[in-house]
Structures are given as structure tokens and as C-alpha cells.
Amino acid sequence: MVSHPAPPRDTARFVRKIIWIVLALIVVGGAAWYAAMTLGKPQESAPPAGGAEQLVRADSHRLTSPAVERAQLVEFLDFECPSCASIHPVVAEFKAEFGDRITFVHRHFPLSAHPNSGQAALAAEAAGQQGKYQEMADRLFETQSQWAGSQQSQAPLFRTYAGELGLDLARYDAAIADPATEDRILADIADGEALGVSGTPTFFLNGEKLTLSTKADFRQKLADAAR
């Protein structure tokens, strides 16, 4: 075997210096590449933090506007849910009684078990863009027995409701087709899931998830909060 003589000490020192320079350039170059790639991309927004900002957002549907708000009642609902339809008149009664002190808020939470709940939510959103959210919500609940459970799309029926409510149908159709309308509903669903909503209706009173047993119990909780 032929042995190779060790390089002179000065030569070895020079080689080590070159290696360190190359490594430094690689590190700096890598950092610059990472920064360029990171800053060049839109930053993903952090998931919403827990708390009031998940319960009520700037674009949430507020059904009452008390001059002095004592409390907020937030309802996550599904327009095809029988229980939501059953309690809707009760909530309307409480809204008339406590609406001057409590802000009543609707959030969407259409369930996959209900084939037309998503289309109903879209109809309510499209109506809301013309200032008729509450009217469409009332109509959907009042007529729920006529369309709920159908495997056929009820979008044409909901469009009929829009016409009966005096909406501009061209604007209504545009809102239904706009992906931003669906995104608005998906945002409600995401908030509901983050808050532990698993079914409808689910109510939060001043941030506390309610467990209700009777109408009298529900009313008492609202009365206490409105004081």
C-alpha cells in the first residue's frame, strides 16, 4: 500500500479555512432561502382563540340591538333540525320580552344528516345580504315540515321564498353562487366545533353553554342575565 504524505501544516490550515467559508456560505444561503420562501408566502392565520370572539363575530347575525346590553344569547342552529323549529317560537317570545336588554344572535351549524340544511343556510345568508335574514329564517322554520328530509334539492323552493320576501332575485342568485357566502357558513361551523357544539340547537348565554330542561328554566336564566 502506498502511503500519502501528510500535507504541510500551512496547507492543512488553508484547506480548513476554505471548508469553514463554504459552510458559512451554505448556512447564510439557506437562511436567506428560508426567509425568502417564508416572507413570499401569505401567512396562515392562527386558529381563532377561545372566548367571546368565537361566540359572536363582527358579521354574526344580531337579531336585537338593545340600547344597553345586559347579556348575549347565541344560538347555533340548523334550519332543517326539528328541535330548532320547535324552539324557534319560544326564542321569538323571549326575544320580544328581553330584546331590549339581551342581544340575540344566530350562528349557522347545518348538520350533515340533514340534506337541505346547507342550502337553507345559504338562502338565509343570501337574504341577509339584502337585510332580510330574520324574515328568511322565520320562513324556513315555519315551512320546515314541507321540505325537511327531502333528498331533492330544495334550493328552488327557497328561491321562491326569496321572491315572496321581495328580494332582488338577481342579487340573491349571485349571493348563492358566491363562494364567500359558503365560507361565511363554514366559519360559523368552525367556531361551533371549536366551542364544543355537536348538535342543534345549542345556546350560549354570556359565554356559558346552557343545559336547558324546561321553558320556565330557560326564561329564568334569561331573566337573571337581563337584570
Secondary structure, DSSP 8 states (H G I E B T S, - for coil): --------HHHHHHHHHHHHHHHHHHHHHHHHHHHHHHHHS--------SSHHHHS-TTSEES---SS--EEEEEEE-TT-HHHHHHHHHHHHHHHHHTTTEEEEEEE---TTSTTHHHHHHHHHHHHTTT-HHHHHHHHHHTHHHHTT-SS--HHHHHHHHHHTT--HHHHHHHHH-HHHHHHHHHHHHHHHHTT--SSSEEEETTEE-----HHHHHHHHHHHH-
